[in-house]
Amino acid sequence: MDAKKKKMIIIGVVVLLVVVIAVGVTVGIMKSKAKKPAATKPAKSKKAIEAICQPTSYKETCQSSLEKVAGDTTDPKELVKAGFQVAADKVNEVIQNSDTLKDLAKDPMASQALDVCKELLNTAVEDLLGAVDKMGPFEISKVDDYLEDLKVWLSAAVNHQATCVDAFKDTKGEAGDKMKGFLKTAQELTSNGLAMATQISSLLGSLNLNSHRRLLSAEKSKRNYQAVPSWMGARQLQLLTATPQNLKPNVVVAQDGTGKYKTITEALKEVPKKSNETFVIYIKEGVYKEQIIIDRLMTNVFMIGDGPTKTKISGNKNKADGTATMHTATFAAVGDYFVAKDIRFENTAGHIKHQAVALRVQSDFSIFYNCHMDAYQDTLYTQTYRQYYRDCTITGTVDFIFGDGVALFQNCKMLVRKPGDSQSCMVTAQGRTDKNEITAIVLQNCTITGEPEYMAVKDKNKAYLGRPWKDFARVVVMQSQIDEAIQPEGWTEWTGSMFHNTCFLGEYGNKGPRADMAQRVKWPSLKKLTADQAATFTPAKLFEGDRWIKPSGVPYVSGMVSA
């Protein structure tokens, strides 16, 4: 066997191993006890497991969980299959057991929190299925894509569990503590899996895999690739020039009766499930007072309006009136490959109602072009997965762009609105809870300013680029215009000095009256980035934008924006 073939086989084995770690390790999720003692492992197997678990934060949990399911096999594929089955059974068991917590959730908000948990844990199961599916044969030349998907999905699994726990904040009763206990092991194991995927990705990053195009298989993943849109192939979507007329919409929605339906809700009944063909919905001018969810089965939905000042989707659900933050969203994009153009998403609850989301995005490979998102607190929830925003306007007050997706904004405008009398304003609040998550909020070539009504009170109600919401929050503002609406110190705390040492806040190449970093907060986590560091947060490198944004035809710069 020549050296080249040997090298390729080794690489293939290493990649399969990472899936065993990153996904198969989750078999211990929420497993509080075993029916039988774990079998004694052969010395070689035990040493291999110890080595594999070395980079993780929860080594004991990692080793014990693998030892319980390894059996006598050393076949990575069989380990992954067995591991997924146990993981799926246990996660589903916890979902079912959450019904028993209903008796403890007498507080209506606690009951809603349980519903949030069930929804997100079901999503986590699907992500695990997709990750396990990726352990099958694949093209070695696409190993970067493979690991990118794996890290995105595992980052989402981390977030879904953290969001489940957060949903119980300020609720009454014991249900929250019980659920937190159930999730402890799951969170540790998911963190371990993500650490393994990150470690292998770093190691393989030093190898030039793209020069080796040995085809192992064309088999595709169930998680995303069954629904890969046709426009990612030879035919482009051409979002730049797309109009309702040249797109030939599948369905037209019009309040004046000139379309097939008068409501968006009715039109969604025609969307095919898990389709890889773009389903175009043209929404004519009007204010549509509906709460819309593009659910997980509605893949490749493309909504186009008559412009963000003409086509408006409006709601007013809010936390103050008793709705969980996640469910206050006027519009929720969950199905993968969602695209929106020329639409306004708004929540009119106002600043006195606190959290009130206009748009929640949980759609992988989603694109928003020339859209407006208007609300006050928590306007845009970039919840999870890959998201690209181009030529959009986002308005708000407190944490008005928040979440834990891989979200990048190019050529967008962030407008601070006049808040309540005692409120300060934060443009971003990023929710990364694990240091290995691939997630971030990146503002590139954007304009950060204030509405005229805000500018009149900017010295009283101060505004900042953001604050760290979670331990490892990551926000980068680069090549953007920062106007005097923002305070010279730039950033503000969440609570005291929480996360000042662990978060990552980066600035590079900005301009405007508040671009000077001389008066910025003196936190160790705030970085003046070098050109090379900033380049890692451009679309091509942050989330392989050339792979999925470029074929859409939307205006797009893959690297640094030219001066």
Secondary structure, 3 states (H helix, E strand, C coil): CCHHHHHHHHHHHHHHHHHHHHCHHHHHCCCCCCCCCCCCCCHHHHHHHHHHCCCCCCHHHHHHHHHHHCCCCCCHHHHHHHHHHHHHHHHHHHHHHHHHHHHCCCCHHHHHHHHHHHHHHHHHHHHHHHHHHCCCCCCHHHHHHHHHHHHHHHHHHHHHHHHHHHCCCCCCCCHHHHHHHHHHHHHHHHHHHHHHHHHHHHHHCCCCHHHCCCCCCCCCCCCCHHHCCHHHCCCCCCCCCCCHHHHCCCEEECCCCCCCECCHHHHHHHCCCCCCCCEEEEECCEEECCCEEECCCCCCEEEECCCCCCEEEEECCCCCCCCCHHHHCCEEECCCCCEEECCEEEECCCHHHCECCCEEECCCCEEEECCEEECCECCEEECCCEEEEECCEEEECCCCEEECCEEEEECCEEEECCCCCCCCEEEEEECCCCCCCCCEEEEECCEEEECHHHHCCCCCCCEEEECCCCCCCEEEEECCEECCCECCCCECCCCCCCCCCCCEEEEECCECCCCCCCCCCCCCCEEECCHHHHHCCCHHHHHCHHHHCHHHCCCCCCCCCCC
